[in-house]
């Protein structure tokens, strides 16, 4: 059966429609990494191995992206090389390691809600770092978001035990690390370019992750069960490289504000996939907490704010 035609007054221009579709797909794909990590942990591998395989497969793609984005451009100055390396360390290496370690202890749903506190962390860092004023509306938005996360955290802590606190702290550290990257990358983006910076920073992060693995594990630890290999390939391609490209193309078409609003589907998609693939319970606390977090992020990201 054919879908009904869109009303002319409500029809989205084709470029904008494509941008919305890309932002939606990118957000859903990126949120799937937590589900894949949980599935791989069921085969006896740890966070270091999961991240190593993710980055090992993704590294050639990011090198190609950096090479393509830098074609015809002058080599980076030493200052920019140092900046890009530092951004790769905090924005992708540290945040990835902390995130995947945290996922060993908490549910995928709680992990996604904690990561969605990013805008409020950026706001707090802006106050300390750039001395930017914060409106009452922004403080209210932050309070709503943290109340939602605290609700889900308290429920899981009571049901699962003290290890939930460790997992939540690790994932929150991941969110802080990526927020530092978000703030610090602004000036570098203007000099280097968004595509080139992304390719170079993620390539540097891949190297850091692999060095981390070889520092704490023998080479033979790369031998993993076959399902882990397939899941790692999906994690690297569909949940790492593809979302980065899709979100960049979406921002180019519809702007960062609308792309960020559409990205709020992330926690919902993670919860749905967690229930479907992992059998995670959908509790009243999870529902209420998700609503509060999304409401806070929406308020913090609104044009008026």
C-alpha positions, 0 to 999 in steps of 0.5 A, spaced: 500 500 500 502 506 498 504 511 503 499 518 503 502 524 500 504 529 504 500 536 505 503 541 501 504 546 507 507 541 511 512 538 506 519 538 507 524 541 502 528 535 499 535 537 502 532 539 509 528 532 508 535 528 507 538 532 512 533 530 517 533 523 515 541 523 516 541 526 523 536 521 525 539 515 522 546 517 525 543 518 532 540 511 532 546 508 529 551 511 534 546 509 540 547 502 538 554 502 540 552 500 547 548 495 545 553 491 541 558 492 547 553 489 551 552 483 546 560 482 546 561 482 553 557 476 553 562 472 550 567 474 555 571 480 552 573 486 556 572 493 555 579 494 552 579 488 547 572 491 545 575 498 544 581 495 540 577 492 535 573 497 534 578 502 533 583 497 529 577 496 524 575 504 524 582 506 523 583 506 515 576 509 514 578 515 519 585 516 515 582 516 509 577 521 511 583 525 514 587 524 507 581 526 503 579 532 507 586 535 507 587 534 499 590 541 496 591 544 503 598 546 507 601 541 512 599 542 519 603 547 523 606 544 529 601 547 534 595 544 530 598 537 530 599 538 538 592 540 538 589 535 534 593 530 538 590 532 544 583 533 542 583 526 539 586 524 546 580 527 550 575 527 545 575 520 542 580 515 546 579 517 553 571 518 552 571 511 549 575 508 554 571 510 560 564 509 556 566 502 555 568 500 561 562 504 564 558 499 560 561 493 564 557 495 570 551 499 568 545 498 563 545 501 556 539 505 558 542 509 564 549 510 560 545 513 554 542 518 559 548 520 562 551 521 556 546 526 554 548 530 560 553 533 555 550 540 554 549 541 561 557 539 562 559 544 557 555 549 560 558 548 566 565 548 563 563 554 559 562 558 566 569 556 569 573 556 562 570 562 558 566 565 564 560 565 560 554 567 563 548 562 565 541 564 565 536 562 570 533 558 564 539 554 563 540 552 570 533 550 570 534 545 564 540 542 568 536 541 574 531 537 570 536 533 566 540 531 572 534 529 576 532 525 571 538 521 571 538 521 578 532 517 578 534 512 574 541 511 577 537 510 584 533 505 581 538 501 578 543 502 584 537 499 589 536 493 584 543 492 582 548 494 587 554 498 588 557 497 582 552 501 579 556 507 582 562 505 579 559 504 572 555 511 572 562 515 574 566 512 569 560 514 564 560 521 567 567 521 566 566 520 559 561 525 558 566 530 561 572 528 557 567 529 550 565 536 553 572 538 554 573 536 546 567 540 544 569 546 548 576 546 546 575 544 538 572 551 536 578 554 535 582 548 532 576 547 527 576 554 524 584 553 522 583 546 520 576 545 518 571 540 521 572 534 516 580 534 517 579 535 524 575 529 525 579 525 521 585 526 524 583 526 531 579 520 530 585 517 527 590 519 533 584 516 538 585 509 534 592 509 535 592 511 543 586 505 544 591 500 540 597 502 544 593 502 550 591 495 548 598 492 547 600 496 554 596 491 558 594 485 554 598 480 550 598 480 542 594 473 543 588 477 546 586 479 539 584 472 538 576 473 540 570 469 539 567 469 531 561 473 534 565 478 537 569 479 530 562 480 527 559 485 532 566 489 532 565 490 525 558 493 525 560 497 531 566 500 527 562 501 521 555 502 523 556 505 529 562 509 529 564 511 522 557 512 519 554 516 524 560 521 524 559 522 516 552 522 517 551 527 522 556 532 519 552 531 512 546 533 516 549 539 519 551 541 513 544 541 510 540 543 516 544 546 521 547 544 528 541 546 532 536 542 528 541 536 528 542 536 535 534 536 537 533 530 532 539 527 536 535 527 542 532 520 539 538 517 541 536 515 548 529 513 546 532 508 541 537 505 546 532 504 551 528 500 545 534 496 543 536 495 550 529 492 551 529 488 544 536 485 544 538 485 551 532 484 555 533 490 559 527 492 563 523 498 562 521 501 569 517 506 571 523 510 573 526 509 566 520 512 563 520 518 568 527 519 568 528 519 560 522 524 559 526 529 564 533 528 561 530 529 554 526 535 557 532 538 560 536 537 554 530 540 549 530 546 554 537 547 554 538 547 547 532 551 545 533 558 541 531 562 547 536 559 551 
